[in-house]
Amino acid sequence: MNSFLKAGLLTLALVAAPIAAQAGTLEGVAIGAGAGAVIAGPPGAVVGGVVGAVTGGPNIINRRGTRHCWTGRDGYRHCSRRR
């Protein structure tokens, strides 16, 4: 039973990994549902999840900033990160 549960959780994690990689909506749902559950219990979790799905959430996957590249007068490519 214990090994069956572990195998099921591992399979669920592998199946859910590509879904979790889509930043924004899923994070908003999780944050909204968590906040709603703390404030108003189960009905708050449902309402918070819906509001979080509509408004989205922070992009926690790509937090390193964006890369900006240009070609200088010397002909070499230069890149820097923007935060």
C-alpha positions in Angstrom: 0.0 0.0 0.0 2.8 2.4 0.9 4.8 1.8 -2.3 1.6 2.0 -4.3 0.9 5.5 -2.8 4.5 6.6 -3.5 4.3 5.4 -7.1 0.9 7.2 -7.6 2.3 10.5 -6.2 5.4 10.2 -8.4 3.2 9.6 -11.5 1.0 12.6 -10.5 4.1 14.8 -10.2 5.4 13.8 -13.5 2.1 14.4 -15.2 1.6 17.7 -13.6 5.1 19.1 -14.3 4.3 20.4 -17.8 1.1 22.0 -16.5 3.0 23.7 -13.6 5.5 25.2 -16.1 2.8 27.5 -17.5 3.3 30.6 -15.3 0.7 33.1 -14.4 -2.8 31.5 -14.3 -1.9 28.5 -12.1 0.0 30.6 -9.7 -2.9 33.0 -9.4 -5.3 30.2 -8.7 -3.0 28.8 -6.0 -2.4 32.1 -4.3 -6.1 33.1 -4.5 -7.3 29.8 -3.2 -4.8 29.8 -0.3 -5.7 33.3 0.7 -9.4 32.7 0.4 -9.2 29.5 2.5 -7.4 31.3 5.3 -9.9 34.2 5.3 -13.3 32.6 4.6 -12.8 28.8 4.6 -13.9 26.5 1.8 -16.2 29.1 0.0 -13.4 31.6 0.2 -11.0 29.1 -1.4 -13.4 28.6 -4.4 -13.9 32.4 -4.8 -10.2 33.1 -4.4 -9.3 30.5 -6.9 -11.6 31.9 -9.5 -10.4 35.5 -8.9 -6.8 34.3 -9.0 -7.4 32.5 -12.3 -8.9 35.6 -13.9 -6.3 38.1 -12.6 -3.3 35.8 -12.9 -0.3 35.7 -10.6 3.3 36.5 -10.4 5.7 34.8 -12.9 7.8 32.9 -10.4 9.4 30.7 -13.0 11.1 33.4 -15.0 12.3 35.7 -12.2 15.8 36.3 -13.5 14.8 39.1 -15.7 15.0 39.5 -19.5 18.1 39.5 -21.6 18.8 42.5 -23.9 21.3 42.1 -26.7 22.7 44.5 -29.2 25.6 44.8 -31.7 28.1 47.4 -30.7 30.2 49.7 -33.0 33.0 47.2 -32.8 30.8 44.6 -34.4 30.6 42.3 -31.4 27.4 41.2 -29.8 26.8 42.4 -26.2 24.1 41.2 -23.8 22.9 42.4 -20.4 20.1 41.3 -18.1 17.3 43.6 -17.1 15.6 43.1 -13.8 
